[in-house]
């Protein structure tokens, strides 16, 4: 496992050219600066991993949603009635 997400960059200058006192986490998957708590996922801290815990990473890699609820219908058989003809 690498040290950080491939989409994480640390930038000391904003898109408008403004310099920061400290580098800030930037996600190239969404082309935006991210909050430090989100960067914990990017940096794989606290047992977190972008591949399983970050929706931006999963979307960029085509892995589906973090929760598995990405809007696609799932046929688990529970909603399909079985049995005889109801005519």
N, CA, C and O atoms as CSV, one atom per row, in Angstrom:
chain,resi,resn,atom,element,x,y,z
A,1,UNK,N,N,0.848,-1.178,0.000
A,1,UNK,CA,C,0.000,0.000,0.000
A,1,UNK,C,C,0.893,1.241,0.000
A,1,UNK,O,O,1.814,1.354,0.809
A,2,UNK,N,N,0.610,2.174,-0.919
A,2,UNK,CA,C,1.405,3.394,-0.977
A,2,UNK,C,C,1.049,4.321,0.180
A,2,UNK,O,O,0.099,4.078,0.923
A,3,UNK,N,N,1.827,5.382,0.314
A,3,UNK,CA,C,1.634,6.304,1.434
A,3,UNK,C,C,0.417,7.205,1.295
A,3,UNK,O,O,-0.133,7.645,2.304
A,4,UNK,N,N,-0.020,7.494,0.063
A,4,UNK,CA,C,-1.145,8.402,-0.116
A,4,UNK,C,C,-1.877,8.097,-1.423
A,4,UNK,O,O,-1.347,7.428,-2.310
A,5,UNK,N,N,-3.069,8.588,-1.514
A,5,UNK,CA,C,-3.884,8.451,-2.713
A,5,UNK,C,C,-3.182,9.094,-3.902
A,5,UNK,O,O,-2.545,10.139,-3.771
A,6,UNK,N,N,-3.305,8.467,-5.044
A,6,UNK,CA,C,-2.675,9.007,-6.257
A,6,UNK,C,C,-3.263,10.346,-6.687
A,6,UNK,O,O,-2.627,11.081,-7.442
A,7,UNK,N,N,-4.470,10.677,-6.218
A,7,UNK,CA,C,-5.115,11.936,-6.588
A,7,UNK,C,C,-4.808,13.078,-5.615
A,7,UNK,O,O,-5.224,14.212,-5.852
A,8,UNK,N,N,-4.096,12.799,-4.536
A,8,UNK,CA,C,-3.787,13.820,-3.538
A,8,UNK,C,C,-2.521,14.578,-3.905
A,8,UNK,O,O,-1.478,13.985,-4.183
A,9,UNK,N,N,-2.634,15.890,-3.901
A,9,UNK,CA,C,-1.481,16.774,-4.050
A,9,UNK,C,C,-1.495,17.752,-2.887
A,9,UNK,O,O,-2.548,18.029,-2.312
A,10,UNK,N,N,-0.349,18.263,-2.550
A,10,UNK,CA,C,-0.247,19.329,-1.544
A,10,UNK,C,C,0.146,20.584,-2.298
A,10,UNK,O,O,1.163,20.600,-2.992
A,11,UNK,N,N,-0.642,21.623,-2.170
A,11,UNK,CA,C,-0.385,22.867,-2.906
A,11,UNK,C,C,-0.228,24.029,-1.948
A,11,UNK,O,O,-0.927,24.132,-0.940
A,12,UNK,N,N,0.713,24.907,-2.289
A,12,UNK,CA,C,0.946,26.097,-1.476
A,12,UNK,C,C,0.425,27.365,-2.151
A,12,UNK,O,O,0.562,28.467,-1.619
A,13,UNK,N,N,-0.177,27.192,-3.335
A,13,UNK,CA,C,-0.744,28.323,-4.074
A,13,UNK,C,C,-2.114,27.914,-4.590
A,13,UNK,O,O,-2.286,26.812,-5.112
A,14,UNK,N,N,-3.094,28.812,-4.442
A,14,UNK,CA,C,-4.444,28.547,-4.929
A,14,UNK,C,C,-4.567,28.803,-6.417
A,14,UNK,O,O,-3.643,29.321,-7.045
A,15,UNK,N,N,-5.707,28.442,-6.981
A,15,UNK,CA,C,-5.959,28.648,-8.406
A,15,UNK,C,C,-5.908,30.121,-8.791
A,15,UNK,O,O,-5.627,30.461,-9.941
A,16,UNK,N,N,-6.178,30.988,-7.831
A,16,UNK,CA,C,-6.161,32.430,-8.088
A,16,UNK,C,C,-4.781,33.045,-7.880
A,16,UNK,O,O,-4.619,34.261,-7.982
A,17,UNK,N,N,-3.786,32.205,-7.588
A,17,UNK,CA,C,-2.422,32.697,-7.389
A,17,UNK,C,C,-2.098,33.076,-5.957
A,17,UNK,O,O,-0.967,33.450,-5.648
A,18,UNK,N,N,-3.100,32.980,-5.075
A,18,UNK,CA,C,-2.892,33.314,-3.659
A,18,UNK,C,C,-1.976,32.270,-3.013
A,18,UNK,O,O,-2.195,31.067,-3.154
A,19,UNK,N,N,-0.959,32.744,-2.309
A,19,UNK,CA,C,-0.052,31.843,-1.595
A,19,UNK,C,C,-0.611,31.538,-0.213
A,19,UNK,O,O,-1.203,32.402,0.435
A,20,UNK,N,N,-0.416,30.292,0.233
A,20,UNK,CA,C,-0.856,29.872,1.555
A,20,UNK,C,C,0.343,29.789,2.485
A,20,UNK,O,O,1.465,29.536,2.046
A,21,UNK,N,N,0.101,30.000,3.753
A,21,UNK,CA,C,1.160,29.873,4.748
A,21,UNK,C,C,1.621,28.421,4.863
A,21,UNK,O,O,2.806,28.148,5.054
A,22,UNK,N,N,0.660,27.487,4.744
A,22,UNK,CA,C,0.953,26.054,4.803
A,22,UNK,C,C,0.337,25.383,3.579
A,22,UNK,O,O,-0.677,25.848,3.057
A,23,UNK,N,N,0.936,24.310,3.130
A,23,UNK,CA,C,0.375,23.573,2.010
A,23,UNK,C,C,-1.010,23.046,2.372
A,23,UNK,O,O,-1.285,22.720,3.527
A,24,UNK,N,N,-1.872,22.971,1.368
A,24,UNK,CA,C,-3.230,22.478,1.565
A,24,UNK,C,C,-3.466,21.264,0.679
A,24,UNK,O,O,-2.887,21.159,-0.402
A,25,UNK,N,N,-4.320,20.342,1.137
A,25,UNK,CA,C,-4.600,19.148,0.336
A,25,UNK,C,C,-5.508,19.476,-0.852
A,25,UNK,O,O,-6.522,20.160,-0.710
A,26,UNK,N,N,-5.124,18.974,-2.017
A,26,UNK,CA,C,-5.859,19.203,-3.256
A,26,UNK,C,C,-6.139,17.855,-3.900
A,26,UNK,O,O,-5.233,17.034,-4.042
A,27,UNK,N,N,-7.376,17.624,-4.288
A,27,UNK,CA,C,-7.771,16.365,-4.926
A,27,UNK,C,C,-7.871,16.582,-6.429
A,27,UNK,O,O,-8.713,17.350,-6.896
A,28,UNK,N,N,-7.016,15.907,-7.183
A,28,UNK,CA,C,-7.046,16.062,-8.638
A,28,UNK,C,C,-8.219,15.311,-9.262
A,28,UNK,O,O,-8.565,15.574,-10.414
A,29,UNK,N,N,-8.839,14.386,-8.534
A,29,UNK,CA,C,-10.014,13.676,-9.051
A,29,UNK,C,C,-11.206,14.615,-9.195
A,29,UNK,O,O,-12.005,14.466,-10.120
A,30,UNK,N,N,-11.328,15.577,-8.289
A,30,UNK,CA,C,-12.438,16.535,-8.342
A,30,UNK,C,C,-11.950,17.950,-8.640
A,30,UNK,O,O,-12.742,18.889,-8.722
A,31,UNK,N,N,-10.638,18.086,-8.799
A,31,UNK,CA,C,-10.015,19.379,-9.098
A,31,UNK,C,C,-10.441,20.456,-8.105
A,31,UNK,O,O,-10.930,21.521,-8.482
A,32,UNK,N,N,-10.240,20.144,-6.816
A,32,UNK,CA,C,-10.620,21.081,-5.756
A,32,UNK,C,C,-9.800,20.812,-4.501
A,32,UNK,O,O,-9.328,19.699,-4.270
A,33,UNK,N,N,-9.645,21.849,-3.705
A,33,UNK,CA,C,-9.038,21.674,-2.386
A,33,UNK,C,C,-10.032,20.914,-1.513
A,33,UNK,O,O,-11.244,21.086,-1.647
A,34,UNK,N,N,-9.520,20.083,-0.630
A,34,UNK,CA,C,-10.380,19.282,0.243
A,34,UNK,C,C,-10.083,19.600,1.698
A,34,UNK,O,O,-9.008,20.092,2.039
A,35,UNK,N,N,-11.055,19.310,2.544
A,35,UNK,CA,C,-10.924,19.539,3.973
A,35,UNK,C,C,-9.869,18.604,4.565
A,35,UNK,O,O,-9.660,17.505,4.050
A,36,UNK,N,N,-9.208,19.025,5.633
A,36,UNK,CA,C,-8.200,18.166,6.267
A,36,UNK,C,C,-8.736,16.789,6.675
A,36,UNK,O,O,-8.010,15.798,6.597
A,37,UNK,N,N,-9.992,16.719,7.107
A,37,UNK,CA,C,-10.544,15.414,7.491
A,37,UNK,C,C,-10.649,14.494,6.277
A,37,UNK,O,O,-10.411,13.292,6.397
A,38,UNK,N,N,-10.998,15.033,5.120
A,38,UNK,CA,C,-11.036,14.230,3.895
A,38,UNK,C,C,-9.620,13.802,3.536
A,38,UNK,O,O,-9.414,12.682,3.068
A,39,UNK,N,N,-8.644,14.677,3.747
A,39,UNK,CA,C,-7.253,14.345,3.450
A,39,UNK,C,C,-6.751,13.195,4.316
A,39,UNK,O,O,-5.796,12.515,3.939
A,40,UNK,N,N,-7.375,12.966,5.464
A,40,UNK,CA,C,-7.023,11.795,6.271
A,40,UNK,C,C,-7.292,10.508,5.493
A,40,UNK,O,O,-6.530,9.547,5.598
A,41,UNK,N,N,-8.377,10.488,4.713
A,41,UNK,CA,C,-8.654,9.323,3.867
A,41,UNK,C,C,-7.583,9.235,2.785
A,41,UNK,O,O,-7.034,8.163,2.529
A,42,UNK,N,N,-7.291,10.378,2.149
A,42,UNK,CA,C,-6.296,10.421,1.077
A,42,UNK,C,C,-4.928,9.936,1.554
A,42,UNK,O,O,-4.213,9.247,0.826
A,43,UNK,N,N,-4.577,10.300,2.770
A,43,UNK,CA,C,-3.269,9.953,3.328
A,43,UNK,C,C,-3.274,8.574,3.993
A,43,UNK,O,O,-2.264,8.133,4.541
A,44,UNK,N,N,-4.414,7.910,3.937
A,44,UNK,CA,C,-4.572,6.563,4.499
A,44,UNK,C,C,-4.274,6.517,5.994
A,44,UNK,O,O,-3.637,5.586,6.486
A,45,UNK,N,N,-4.744,7.536,6.703
A,45,UNK,CA,C,-4.595,7.569,8.158
A,45,UNK,C,C,-5.756,6.840,8.822
A,45,UNK,O,O,-6.818,6.667,8.223
A,46,UNK,N,N,-5.548,6.420,10.048
A,46,UNK,CA,C,-6.591,5.839,10.897
A,46,UNK,C,C,-7.256,4.615,10.271
A,46,UNK,O,O,-8.425,4.339,10.542
A,47,UNK,N,N,-6.524,3.882,9.440
A,47,UNK,CA,C,-7.077,2.686,8.821
A,47,UNK,C,C,-8.004,2.961,7.647
A,47,UNK,O,O,-8.666,2.048,7.153
A,48,UNK,N,N,-8.058,4.207,7.196
A,48,UNK,CA,C,-8.900,4.566,6.055
A,48,UNK,C,C,-8.144,4.314,4.754
A,48,UNK,O,O,-6.914,4.356,4.725
A,49,UNK,N,N,-8.879,4.053,3.688
A,49,UNK,CA,C,-8.278,3.782,2.390
A,49,UNK,C,C,-9.170,4.386,1.310
A,49,UNK,O,O,-10.374,4.130,1.302
A,50,UNK,N,N,-8.611,5.179,0.402
A,50,UNK,CA,C,-9.422,5.786,-0.650
A,50,UNK,C,C,-10.221,4.774,-1.472
A,50,UNK,O,O,-11.348,5.055,-1.880
A,51,UNK,N,N,-9.642,3.604,-1.711
A,51,UNK,CA,C,-10.317,2.605,-2.547
A,51,UNK,C,C,-11.638,2.135,-1.944
A,51,UNK,O,O,-12.559,1.774,-2.678
A,52,UNK,N,N,-11.738,2.135,-0.635
A,52,UNK,CA,C,-12.971,1.684,0.003
A,52,UNK,C,C,-13.748,2.796,0.686
A,52,UNK,O,O,-14.944,2.639,0.933
A,53,UNK,N,N,-13.097,3.929,1.004
A,53,UNK,CA,C,-13.728,4.956,1.830
A,53,UNK,C,C,-13.965,6.307,1.159
A,53,UNK,O,O,-14.556,7.191,1.778
A,54,UNK,N,N,-13.524,6.497,-0.085
A,54,UNK,CA,C,-13.654,7.816,-0.726
A,54,UNK,C,C,-14.485,7.729,-1.998
A,54,UNK,O,O,-14.112,7.046,-2.951
A,55,UNK,N,N,-15.612,8.425,-2.002
A,55,UNK,CA,C,-16.483,8.415,-3.174
A,55,UNK,C,C,-15.837,9.060,-4.397
A,55,UNK,O,O,-16.110,8.653,-5.526
A,56,UNK,N,N,-14.976,10.069,-4.183
A,56,UNK,CA,C,-14.315,10.728,-5.318
A,56,UNK,C,C,-13.326,9.783,-6.000
A,56,UNK,O,O,-13.268,9.711,-7.227
A,57,UNK,N,N,-12.557,9.067,-5.196
A,57,UNK,CA,C,-11.607,8.086,-5.729
A,57,UNK,C,C,-12.357,7.008,-6.490
A,57,UNK,O,O,-11.997,6.667,-7.617
A,58,UNK,N,N,-13.408,6.470,-5.867
A,58,UNK,CA,C,-14.154,5.370,-6.476
A,58,UNK,C,C,-14.803,5.806,-7.785
A,58,UNK,O,O,-14.827,5.039,-8.748
A,59,UNK,N,N,-15.328,7.032,-7.831
A,59,UNK,CA,C,-15.926,7.537,-9.064
A,59,UNK,C,C,-14.862,7.697,-10.151
A,59,UNK,O,O,-15.090,7.310,-11.297
A,60,UNK,N,N,-13.710,8.260,-9.807
A,60,UNK,CA,C,-12.642,8.462,-10.778
A,60,UNK,C,C,-12.117,7.143,-11.335
A,60,UNK,O,O,-11.691,7.078,-12.488
A,61,UNK,N,N,-12.148,6.103,-10.525
A,61,UNK,CA,C,-11.665,4.778,-10.926
A,61,UNK,C,C,-12.773,3.886,-11.482
A,61,UNK,O,O,-12.503,2.766,-11.917
A,62,UNK,N,N,-14.030,4.375,-11.472
A,62,UNK,CA,C,-15.145,3.587,-11.971
A,62,UNK,C,C,-15.492,2.399,-11.093
A,62,UNK,O,O,-15.894,1.349,-11.592
A,63,UNK,N,N,-15.337,2.562,-9.780
A,63,UNK,CA,C,-15.564,1.471,-8.840
A,63,UNK,C,C,-16.951,1.470,-8.211
A,63,UNK,O,O,-17.255,0.583,-7.413
A,64,UNK,N,N,-17.798,2.431,-8.545
A,64,UNK,CA,C,-19.130,2.499,-7.938
A,64,UNK,C,C,-19.105,3.269,-6.631
A,64,UNK,O,O,-18.079,3.820,-6.233
A,65,UNK,N,N,-20.249,3.296,-5.977
A,65,UNK,CA,C,-20.366,4.097,-4.761
A,65,UNK,C,C,-19.721,3.425,-3.557
A,65,UNK,O,O,-19.527,2.210,-3.538
A,66,UNK,N,N,-19.394,4.221,-2.565
A,66,UNK,CA,C,-18.817,3.722,-1.320
A,66,UNK,C,C,-19.813,2.814,-0.602
A,66,UNK,O,O,-19.429,1.794,-0.030
A,67,UNK,N,N,-21.097,3.190,-0.634
A,67,UNK,CA,C,-22.118,2.442,0.090
A,67,UNK,C,C,-22.697,1.287,-0.709
A,67,UNK,O,O,-23.369,0.414,-0.158
A,68,UNK,N,N,-22.430,1.285,-2.028
A,68,UNK,CA,C,-23.043,0.275,-2.879
A,68,UNK,C,C,-24.426,0.688,-3.341
A,68,UNK,O,O,-25.089,-0.056,-4.064
A,69,UNK,N,N,-24.871,1.877,-2.927
A,69,UNK,CA,C,-26.182,2.398,-3.305
A,69,UNK,C,C,-26.015,3.476,-4.361
A,69,UNK,O,O,-26.260,4.654,-4.101
A,70,UNK,N,N,-25.601,3.072,-5.548
A,70,UNK,CA,C,-25.328,4.052,-6.592
A,70,UNK,C,C,-26.487,4.235,-7.559
A,70,UNK,O,O,-26.300,4.738,-8.667
A,71,UNK,N,N,-27.698,3.824,-7.142
A,71,UNK,CA,C,-28.878,4.058,-7.955
A,71,UNK,C,C,-29.242,2.902,-8.866
A,71,UNK,O,O,-30.319,2.911,-9.463
A,72,UNK,N,N,-28.385,1.917,-8.988
A,72,UNK,CA,C,-28.703,0.762,-9.814
A,72,UNK,C,C,-29.602,-0.186,-9.037
A,72,UNK,O,O,-29.374,-0.445,-7.855
A,73,UNK,N,N,-30.606,-0.692,-9.697
A,73,UNK,CA,C,-31.501,-1.649,-9.051
A,73,UNK,C,C,-30.757,-2.962,-8.844
A,73,UNK,O,O,-30.035,-3.438,-9.720
A,74,UNK,N,N,-30.949,-3.515,-7.689
A,74,UNK,CA,C,-30.334,-4.792,-7.362
A,74,UNK,C,C,-31.441,-5.810,-7.191
A,74,UNK,O,O,-32.348,-5.611,-6.382
A,75,UNK,N,N,-31.381,-6.899,-7.941
A,75,UNK,CA,C,-32.396,-7.944,-7.825
A,75,UNK,C,C,-31.914,-8.978,-6.832
A,75,UNK,O,O,-31.098,-9.841,-7.155
A,76,UNK,N,N,-32.432,-8.880,-5.614
A,76,UNK,CA,C,-32.053,-9.840,-4.593
A,76,UNK,C,C,-33.128,-10.906,-4.404
A,76,UNK,O,O,-33.021,-11.766,-3.529
A,77,UNK,N,N,-34.168,-10.837,-5.241
A,77,UNK,CA,C,-35.229,-11.828,-5.171
A,77,UNK,C,C,-36.291,-11.493,-4.152
A,77,UNK,O,O,-37.371,-12.082,-4.187
A,78,UNK,N,N,-36.029,-10.572,-3.248
A,78,UNK,CA,C,-36.967,-10.265,-2.165
A,78,UNK,C,C,-38.213,-9.552,-2.666
A,78,UNK,O,O,-39.285,-9.714,-2.083
A,79,UNK,N,N,-38.099,-8.767,-3.734
A,79,UNK,CA,C,-39.249,-8.009,-4.188
A,79,UNK,C,C,-40.037,-8.717,-5.281
A,79,UNK,O,O,-41.069,-8.209,-5.718
A,80,UNK,N,N,-39.577,-9.866,-5.726
A,80,UNK,CA,C,-40.255,-10.593,-6.778
A,80,UNK,C,C,-41.140,-11.673,-6.165
A,80,UNK,O,O,-40.638,-12.591,-5.517
A,81,UNK,N,N,-42.465,-11.570,-6.367
A,81,UNK,CA,C,-43.337,-12.594,-5.801
A,81,UNK,C,C,-43.126,-13.926,-6.504
A,81,UNK,O,O,-42.849,-13.982,-7.702
A,82,UNK,N,N,-43.262,-14.977,-5.743
A,82,UNK,CA,C,-43.158,-16.311,-6.297
A,82,UNK,C,C,-44.454,-17.050,-6.011
A,82,UNK,O,O,-45.214,-16.672,-5.120
A,83,UNK,N,N,-44.688,-18.065,-6.744
A,83,UNK,CA,C,-45.896,-18.838,-6.464
A,83,UNK,C,C,-46.806,-18.905,-7.653
A,83,UNK,O,O,-46.368,-18.746,-8.793
A,84,UNK,N,N,-48.071,-19.138,-7.398
A,84,UNK,CA,C,-49.050,-19.413,-8.439
A,84,UNK,C,C,-49.579,-18.178,-9.125
A,84,UNK,O,O,-49.196,-17.053,-8.808
A,85,UNK,N,N,-50.453,-18.407,-10.059
A,85,UNK,CA,C,-51.099,-17.370,-10.837
A,85,UNK,C,C,-52.181,-16.710,-9.995
A,85,UNK,O,O,-52.987,-17.400,-9.371
A,86,UNK,N,N,-52.207,-15.372,-9.970
A,86,UNK,CA,C,-53.184,-14.654,-9.154
A,86,UNK,C,C,-54.396,-14.232,-9.951
A,86,UNK,O,O,-55.066,-13.283,-9.544
A,87,UNK,N,N,-54.726,-14.874,-11.060
A,87,UNK,CA,C,-55.860,-14.483,-11.888
A,87,UNK,C,C,-57.170,-14.881,-11.303
A,87,UNK,O,O,-58.217,-14.616,-11.894
